[in-house]
Amino acid sequence: MALILKNIKNTGLSLLLFNGLIGASYSQLSNETLNDSLRSQRKMDSLILLSTNEFKAGDLEAFKFHTEEILTIAEKHNWIVPKIKGLTNLGIYYRQKGEYEKSLKNYLTANTLSESLNNDYKNQAIIHINLANLYLNLEENKKSLASFEKAMTIVDSANGPINMKLSIVNGYGMAYLANDEYENAILKFEYVRSLSRENAMMYEEHVALCNLSEVYAEQEKYHKALEYADEALQKPKEQVPSQQYVSGYLRKSYALMGLETYDLALANLDSAQSIARGNQLFRTEILINQYKAEIFRRLENYEEALGYQKNYLQLKEELTSQMNRAQKVQFDQELAQKEALLSHQNISLVKLAKRNQKKTTYILLLSGLTAALLVFILVRKYRKKGVSEVINMRKKIEEADQDPSIAADEPDLKSEHKPSNGPRIAEQERTVISEQIESFMRLKKPFLNPELKQSDLAKELDLTLHQLSEVLNQNFKENFNAFVNRYRVEEVKRLIKDSKNSNTKIVAIGYEAGFKSKTSLYRAFKLLEKKTPAEYRDTLSF
């Protein structure tokens, strides 16, 4: 018995799980059974420690393999608590892999076993926290909030540790944020911030400050977002893990990008990159290159943007080449969540560079046209030129005016000085044009391009800007943005109804439909449908 007690004292986390199962009953076991149990116990300890380290290192397949060994041993000896631990781990594995149905099945089985035990509040709370996070992935925000509430009830009733409570409240905030309930999210994050400060929990306070910065950034309140990011960066570096501390620089950089203070944003990204390289935070360095590419894209410095985009792709390829399939899925999900902050993230930089060259050509053409107009005005005013030269100039102006590349971005020169009293296109002609527009939108789906401009659509339809604007206003009673967003919302609804997208995040569907950001998606959808996309999905049954 002394040997058993000595082993129990030294085995660490897993033996804490077994302390309700090991006791006087060992005295009734035969020596052979006792030795087998002790060997299994030691192996279980080793497997739990090994699987924990593998998960932290991101080796999901090894994590799964050793978790299944834990379950095998638990089944053999009918050890309920380690079985709960194994099932919860499998739920975590499948969630990280994106196989949400399998994840849910393992969590629910673990929860059933846990509820059959007394005084197992920690496992029950952990299961409900994981369930809540899974429901966030599935965008079932009501179920997520219910699971967080259940976890909090369990922890409160057992007077559990404060760090577990803060983890749950932080989860509440993330659930509210996912549902665009910004005020509720702010209340939860502020609570975490206040309580962690009172208890000198620097890490938890830093997380809360970064989350608050994200909430305000999503509302495009960049000054407030910057304020919280600055406060996070004022915390001592040595008291916050590098991976968390660097997120403060990323939050600040994004806020500065929103304020179009790109030089300061780049300086903060340089600071983040220094920390990332010094601590081998390869994933963070990949994201930093993507942020820099976006900044230079906005500055229309496409050569620099392409350089950082190449760095981003190269670093990503180097990292993912060492991953198995499950790890790649997990990594891609992480990048998708973080890169969703960047507007225009799905636009090809090469295409933009070419567009910029084309834009330069248009500017040159317009400059020549302007010069021709000035000459024409001078000719009319001073009558120093011959009639033939005036006629030639008029021909040049008419030729330029008929150029669709110019007409798409410039006013109709021939009618520029004519007073406009109501519609200039006959009603019958407007009807024909409106039918052509609707047919083009349905068949070609130009609205899927998040960079679509009114001039682009006019050019595709061989119309002037004035003609397109008049038809939209008179026949559709909409401006260009409302008209395009109506098609995008219908596309979002179509994609949500598709059972293939039952596990696809709403924001990903929004990007696929042509929206630039989560904010613009939710604003347009709620305006037209009087509910959020997530609420719309809840009304459907697959």
HELIX and SHEET records of a PDB file:
HELIX    1   1 ALA A    2  ASN A   10  1                                   9    
HELIX    2   2 LEU A   13  PHE A   18  1                                   6    
HELIX    3   3 ALA A   24  GLN A   28  5                                   5    
HELIX    4   4 ASN A   31  ALA A   57  1                                  27    
HELIX    5   5 LEU A   60  HIS A   77  1                                  18    
HELIX    6   6 ILE A   80  LYS A   97  1                                  18    
HELIX    7   7 TYR A  100  GLU A  115  1                                  16    
HELIX    8   8 TYR A  121  ASN A  137  1                                  17    
HELIX    9   9 ASN A  141  SER A  157  1                                  17    
HELIX   10  10 ILE A  162  ALA A  178  1                                  17    
HELIX   11  11 TYR A  182  GLU A  198  1                                  17    
HELIX   12  12 MET A  202  GLU A  218  1                                  17    
HELIX   13  13 TYR A  222  LEU A  233  1                                  12    
HELIX   14  14 LYS A  237  GLN A  239  5                                   3    
HELIX   15  15 SER A  242  GLY A  258  1                                  17    
HELIX   16  16 TYR A  262  GLY A  278  1                                  17    
HELIX   17  17 PHE A  282  ARG A  298  1                                  17    
HELIX   18  18 TYR A  302  THR A  320  1                                  19    
HELIX   19  19 ARG A  325  GLU A  339  1                                  15    
HELIX   20  20 LEU A  349  TYR A  382  1                                  34    
HELIX   21  21 VAL A  387  ASP A  401  1                                  15    
HELIX   22  22 PRO A  404  ALA A  407  1                                   4    
HELIX   23  23 LEU A  413  SER A  415  5                                   3    
HELIX   24  24 GLU A  427  LYS A  444  1                                  18    
HELIX   25  25 PRO A  446  LEU A  448  5                                   3    
HELIX   26  26 GLN A  454  GLU A  460  1                                   7    
HELIX   27  27 LEU A  465  VAL A  471  1                                   7    
HELIX   28  28 LEU A  472  PHE A  476  3                                   5    
HELIX   29  29 PHE A  480  LYS A  497  1                                  18    
HELIX   30  30 SER A  499  ASN A  501  5                                   3    
HELIX   31  31 ILE A  506  GLU A  512  1                                   7    
HELIX   32  32 LYS A  518  GLU A  529  1                                  12    
HELIX   33  33 PRO A  533  ASP A  538  1                                   6    
END                                                                             
